[in-house]
């Protein structure tokens, strides 16, 4: 059982369970492309751009355009979470904690999902027919720290990088960053008062938009050399493979003196599907 469960005993005179400050589930799942898959790995298939050919003579042969095909491989990983509630605990407590334990487990699973997406955005993707070719995020998709945190100038640069690749302007753009970067943006002297009012809502934890990006705040951003790596990407840039979505089971364990076990599991994997749609922004902390 959880070694901290005694804090909820009757002697504490508590009738409710309070979850301590934490990110409650995934914040990025809705911002990426999800596919339900079967197997230990999955491929996100890609079709590249082609060019139309000018017809130069009458009755000429039909041209053959070779449409480029490529793929990105994602390897699925299994995640588990479990905790036990002894029968004696239920007698001593004023609460029935099964549902709250299930919530805690679901929160943990969601955070693990975000961690996988964030790691895949900046990490190596795997391409080729068998997915054996390691593909790093190109240097052209990275904005250097420049001894500054998140600024309007960096947002403009990120938008230009994505737009320069002729990304569909109808695709939703996201900016994933921590509270530090939002604070820095609010202090940027280039932000007008009208824009300031919009971005200021982010401080209250609201999802808002600025410079064409929908902001997603998370404290789980990657850190390299003491710098936070904010991420700008579009809705189809990242792929989330769901071998099995979050599954919850609450049952008795006869091998644990019939303690109640709260168990959660999932099988997922994430990859960067298109490099051109992802921009890494280094931000000084």
Secondary structure by P-SEA (a helix, b strand, c coil): cccccccccccccccbbbbccccccccccccbbbbbbccccccbbbbbbbbbbbbccccccccccbbbbbbbbbbbbbbbbbccccaaaaaacccccaaaaaaaaaaaaaaaaaaaaaaaaacccccccccccccccccccccccccccccaaaaaaaaaaaaaaccccccbbbbbbcaaaaaaaaacccccaaaaaaaccccccccccccccbbbbbccccccccbbbbbbbccccbbbbbcccbbbbbbbbccccccccbbbbbbbcccccccccbbbbbbcc
